[in-house]
Amino acid sequence: MKRILLWMAAALMMGAAASAQEAGTMKETKTLVAYFSATGTTEKVAKQIASLTGGVLYRIQPEKAYTSADLDWHDKASRSSVEMGDAKARPAIKGTVDDFGRYEVIYLGYPIWWNLPPRVINTFMESYDFAGKTVIPFATSGGSSISNSEKALRESYPDVEWGKGRLLNRAAKEEIKDWIQKQ
């Protein structure tokens, strides 16, 4: 009989917690994991960060998706080559972050192109007010470190409170967790 009562009490408590969460009375996360991923590599890392932080995942999507030809860095006329050759390029993005003001920490993910963040990251940075927020960059790359891209972001957006970025190529979950805890 005691077991039945305990199970019923547990079920009622879980139901009450679910109802409270649906009603918005439980604390909402203040972490956003915003990322751009052209091939899926950065997306995998972003999903791990969101899982570990409890953050809301937001994919930064260009209005016009990049094709394989657009990403051909050997072709000087490819879309990515042209954009990266023009410091003022700002590819349009689709969608917006709902209630951006509620976030305090933003993990910002991107692949490194030409030793820099893709220009679509600039579009994202210039689309929101980052006052009072901490932005923590993370990146993936086939051969570059994060240092130059991180420096470029800090120089372009000096009023932003920047956390220490990290290159997370093939990073294990424990490595990512350790980096997050040091922020």
C-alpha positions in Angstrom: 0.0 0.0 0.0 2.8 2.4 0.9 4.4 1.7 -2.5 1.2 2.6 -4.3 0.9 5.8 -2.4 4.6 6.7 -3.1 4.1 6.0 -6.8 1.0 8.2 -6.9 2.7 11.0 -5.0 5.7 10.8 -7.4 3.3 10.9 -10.4 1.5 13.9 -9.0 4.7 15.8 -8.4 5.9 15.0 -11.9 2.6 16.2 -13.3 2.8 19.4 -11.3 6.4 20.1 -12.5 5.4 19.6 -16.1 2.4 21.9 -15.7 4.5 24.5 -14.1 7.1 24.3 -16.9 4.4 24.6 -19.5 3.0 27.6 -17.7 6.5 29.2 -17.8 6.8 29.3 -14.0 10.1 27.4 -13.9 13.3 29.2 -14.5 14.1 29.5 -18.2 17.6 29.1 -19.6 19.6 32.2 -20.2 22.1 30.5 -22.5 21.8 30.6 -26.3 24.0 28.5 -28.6 23.9 30.2 -31.9 25.9 28.7 -34.8 26.4 28.7 -38.5 27.3 25.4 -40.1 27.8 24.9 -43.8 28.5 21.2 -43.8 27.2 20.0 -40.4 30.6 19.8 -38.5 30.0 22.9 -36.4 26.4 21.9 -35.9 27.4 18.7 -34.1 29.5 20.6 -31.6 26.8 23.2 -31.1 24.3 20.5 -30.2 26.7 19.1 -27.6 27.2 22.5 -26.1 23.4 23.1 -25.9 23.0 19.7 -24.3 25.7 20.4 -21.7 24.6 23.9 -20.9 20.8 23.5 -21.2 21.0 26.3 -23.7 18.6 27.0 -26.5 20.0 26.0 -29.9 19.7 28.5 -32.8 20.9 27.9 -36.3 22.2 31.0 -38.1 20.9 30.3 -41.7 21.8 32.4 -44.7 18.8 33.4 -46.8 20.5 31.6 -49.6 22.0 28.3 -48.5 25.6 27.5 -49.6 26.1 24.9 -52.3 29.2 22.8 -52.7 30.2 25.1 -55.5 29.7 28.1 -53.2 32.1 26.6 -50.7 34.9 25.7 -53.2 37.7 27.7 -51.7 40.0 26.8 -54.6 37.7 28.8 -56.9 38.3 32.5 -56.5 34.9 33.2 -58.0 33.0 31.0 -55.6 30.5 32.7 -53.3 32.5 32.0 -50.1 35.7 33.3 -51.7 34.0 36.5 -52.9 32.4 37.1 -49.5 35.6 36.5 -47.6 37.5 38.8 -50.0 35.1 41.7 -49.1 35.3 42.7 -45.4 32.0 44.6 -45.9 30.1 41.6 -47.2 27.0 40.8 -45.0 25.1 37.8 -46.4 21.4 38.1 -45.4 20.1 35.7 -42.8 16.7 34.2 -42.5 14.8 34.1 -39.2 15.5 35.7 -35.9 16.2 34.7 -32.3 13.0 34.8 -30.3 13.3 37.0 -27.3 17.0 37.6 -27.7 17.0 40.0 -24.7 16.5 37.2 -22.2 19.9 35.6 -23.0 22.9 36.4 -20.9 25.4 34.0 -22.4 25.7 33.3 -26.1 28.0 30.6 -27.4 28.7 31.6 -31.0 29.8 28.8 -33.3 31.2 28.8 -36.9 33.6 27.1 -39.2 36.8 29.1 -39.9 37.0 30.4 -43.4 40.2 32.1 -44.6 41.3 32.2 -41.0 38.2 34.3 -40.1 34.6 33.8 -39.1 32.3 33.6 -42.2 30.7 36.9 -43.0 27.3 35.6 -42.1 28.6 35.7 -38.5 29.1 39.5 -38.9 25.5 39.7 -40.1 24.3 37.9 -37.0 26.5 40.1 -34.7 25.1 43.3 -36.3 21.5 42.1 -36.0 21.2 42.2 -32.2 22.1 44.3 -29.2 24.8 42.4 -27.2 25.0 44.9 -24.3 25.1 43.1 -21.0 25.8 39.7 -22.6 28.8 37.5 -22.8 29.7 36.0 -26.1 31.8 32.9 -26.2 33.1 31.8 -29.6 33.8 28.3 -30.7 34.9 27.1 -34.1 35.8 24.1 -36.3 38.5 24.2 -38.9 40.4 22.0 -41.2 43.6 23.7 -40.5 43.4 27.1 -38.7 43.5 27.9 -35.1 40.7 30.0 -33.5 43.1 32.8 -32.5 42.8 35.0 -35.7 39.1 34.6 -36.0 38.6 35.4 -32.3 40.9 38.5 -32.7 38.9 39.7 -35.7 35.6 39.4 -33.7 37.0 41.3 -30.8 38.3 44.1 -33.1 35.1 44.3 -35.0 32.9 44.3 -31.9 34.9 45.9 -29.1 31.9 46.7 -27.0 30.9 43.1 -26.7 32.0 41.2 -23.5 33.9 38.2 -25.0 34.7 34.9 -23.3 37.7 32.8 -24.2 37.0 30.9 -27.5 38.0 27.4 -28.3 38.6 25.4 -31.5 36.5 22.2 -31.0 37.5 19.9 -33.8 36.5 16.3 -33.0 36.4 17.4 -29.3 35.1 14.7 -26.9 32.1 15.5 -24.7 34.3 15.7 -21.6 36.7 18.1 -23.3 33.8 20.4 -24.2 32.3 20.1 -20.7 35.7 21.1 -19.2 35.9 24.1 -21.4 32.3 25.2 -20.6 33.0 24.9 -16.8 36.0 27.2 -17.2 34.0 30.0 -18.7 
